[in-house]
């Protein structure tokens, strides 16, 4: 199971005991916020995109949306998310549990600036009923090789 891969991954950081598993689904931002007991914006959702022959995993705040012009400027292509049936094969985690941890080798992890406004965020941990609490800097430390980007817009920016 993917959550076991993620727990083993976090063992390298001495954090495997910090992975939370819930008796209910945390497969969507809203469900994850209910399970964790936080506002939806603090859920660090991981979106998977095809960028050339690689996978770009963009981790962003739960209330953020991909800004097409920013994405194209960063990656040189329009954002194209993987269909749900492709995500598990390409990323290593099924939709609902996609996270930036213990992913396939052809995945590149990008952390969106929308996360930095919080002291703690909650990414999934490979299953549709898991999460871990991490400060944005801890998230970066737990995803070696990740890059901070600015490819999202927040709800208040949507009307501007």
N, C-alpha and C positions, 0 to 999 in steps of 0.2 A: 504493500500500500504506500501511496505517496506520502502520507503523514509520517510513516516510519522512516522514509528517506529524509524527510525534513528534520525529524527529531535527531537522527544520526548526524545530519549536517550541523545542527545547533550544538551537538555534543562537542564539536571542535571548538566552540566558543564558550563552553561551560554553561550553556543556556537551555539544554534540552528539557529541563524541568520547568521552564517558563512557557512552554507551548501549552496553550489552553485548549481543551476539547469540551464541546458543549453537547448537552442532550438534545438540542434543537439545531436546525439548520442555520448556518451563517453564510449561505451561498450568495446572498445579495447584500448590497450596502445596508439596506434597511434591516434585514434579518441579522446581519453581523452586529450592527449598532445595538439592537435589542439584546442579543446574546452577551455582548461585552458590557453593555450598560453605559454607552457613551453616545455622543451626538454623531449622526451619520458622516459628517465631514471628516472625522478622525479615523474612519476606516480607510486604510491604505489599499485601494483596489489596484490590481495588476491587470493591465490590458495588453493583449498580445497582437502584434502587427507583423506582417511580412515586409521586410526591407531587403530587397535583393534576394539572395539565397539564405539570409539569416533571419532570425526572429528578434524583434525589438520588444522587450517587455518594459512598458512604461508604468511605473508605480506612481499613483497620484492620489490626492485627497478624494474622499467619497463624494464631495459636492462639485468636483472639478470635471470639466469636459475637455476633450481634445479640441484644440483650436487648429483647424485645418491649415491656415497660413503658417502658423508657428511650426507645426509638424513638418510641413513641406520644406520650410527653411532649414530645419534641423537635419532632416533625413533625405532630402532631395526627391521625395516621392509623396504621393497622396497617401493618407492613412488608409490601410486596408486590414481590418481585423480578420483573424482566422475564424472560420465557421466553428461552432462548438465541437463538431465531430473531429476536426483537425487539431484542436488545441492540445489535447492530451498527448497525441503522437509527436507534435512539434515541440511542445514545451516540457512535457513530463508530468503535468498535472491537469486534471479535468477541470472544465469550467465550474466555477463555484469554489474551487480550491486553488486556482492559479495564484502563484506567488513567485517571488524572485529567488527563492531558496531551493537548492538541490535541483536545478533545472538542467536540461539537455545542453550539450556543448555548443550548439550553434545559436544559443540565446545570448543576447547582450542586454544588460539591465540598465535602465535609465530611471533616475529618481526625479520626479517633477518638483519644481520649486513650491508648488501648492502645499506640500507637506511641511515645509519649514515654519509655517505659522503656528504649529502645535508643539507642545512639549513632549507629547506621546501620541503615536499613531498605532494602528492595529492591522497589520497585514495578515492574510490567511497563511496557513501552514500546510498546504497540500491536500486538504480535505474540505468538504462542504460544511464542516462543523468545528473549525479550529481557527485560532489566531494567536498572536504573540504581541505583547506590549513593548514597543521600542521607541526611544527618542529618535528623531530623524538622523542624528549623527550615528547612533547605534545601528540604525537600519543600513546606513552607508557602510559602516564597519563590518556588518554581517553579510554584505554583498560585495566582496572584493572585486574590483574591476568595474564597479558601477560608476555612472557618470551623472552628475546633476544637470538637468536640462529645464527649459521653460517652454513647454509645448501645450499647456492647458490654459483654460480660462475658468474663472470662478463665476458663480451665478451673477454677481453684481456687474461683472464685465460683459455679460451677455447682452445687456440692454444698451451698453455704450456704443 
